[in-house]
Amino acid sequence: MTKGQLAKTLTLASICALAAAAQVSAEEARGRELLNALGCKACHQLEGSGGSLGPAFDGIGQRLSAEQINKQIIEPSSANPNTMMPSYAHIPEEDLKALVEFLAGLK
């Protein structure tokens, strides 16, 4: 491989890495935005900020699978019939997916 080819390859790899990082950052930003907009932090903490009525979101991706998180959001009484958490089954599917992916990524 020539110096020019190597430089092009490294430039392309750098661009791909930056694009992937920007996508992750955009998805994380959307998840955080939804947590705030839906009022989740009134009852749940994330990174030391929020309420203490419900379990903290820190590390939730280690405790629950994405499927379990999704079910908890849309049908919270399935895990605990006495829960005070409301159902968020009414939120758009795209928002639900973004929120679940964000929470599942908190490891």
N, C-alpha and C positions, 0 to 999 in steps of 0.2 A: 504494500500500500504506500502510495506516495504521500508526501507531507500535505499536499493539497487535498487529497482524498481523506486523509486522517482528519484534517481540519473541518471538512464538510461533514464528516460522520459525527465528530464531536459537537459541532454546532447543531446538527439535527437532533442528536440525543439531548442536548441542553434544552432545545425548544420543546421537545416532547415532555421532558421532566417538568418544565415550567408550566406547560399546559395542564398536565395532570395535577400539579400542586394547586393551580388556580381553580380547577374543577372541584377538588376536595375542599378548598377554602370556601367556594361558593355554596356547596352543599352544607358545610358546617354552619355557615352564616344563616342559611335558610332554616336549618334546624333550631338554631338559637333564637331566631326571629319568631318562629312558631311557638316555642316555649313561652316567650314573653307575651306574644299576642293572645295566646289561649289562656293565659293566667296560670300556667302550670306551677310557676315558682311561688305562687301564693301558698302552696302546700308542700312543695318539694324543693330541696336545696340542690344547687349545682355550684360546685367550686366555692363553697362557703357562703353563698348568697341565696336567700329564699326562705320559705317556711319550713316548719318541722312537723306538720301534721302527717304528711306522707313520707315514705322512704326517700332518701337522697338519690339523685340521679347519678352521682359519681359511681363509676364502676358497674352500672346497671347492665352493660353489655357482657359482663362476666357472669352476672347472676341469672339473666334471662336471655333467651334466644330472641331473634327478631320477631318470630311468630308469637312468642309469649308476650312480648311488648305490645305488638299489634292488638292482640286479644284483650290485654289489660286496658288499652286505650278505648277500644270500641265497646267492650263488655266487661267493665271493671268488677261487677258483682259475680262474675264467673269464678274468680279466685277467692273472693271474700264477700259473702252475701250481705255483710253488715258495713261494707265500705261506704264512705261518704263521697267518694270520687264519682263525679258525673260521667256519663258516657260521652265520648266525642265521635260517635258514629256519624254525626252530621257533617263533619269537615270533609272537604273535597278529597278524593282518593289520592291525588298528587301531593297534597299537604300531608295526609296521613303517611304516605310512603316516605316523604322527606323527614318527617318527625321520627318515624320508626328507625330509619337508617341512621339518623343522627344519634338517637339514644342507644341503639345497638352497638354503635362505634365507641361508646364511652366505656373504655375498659381499664 
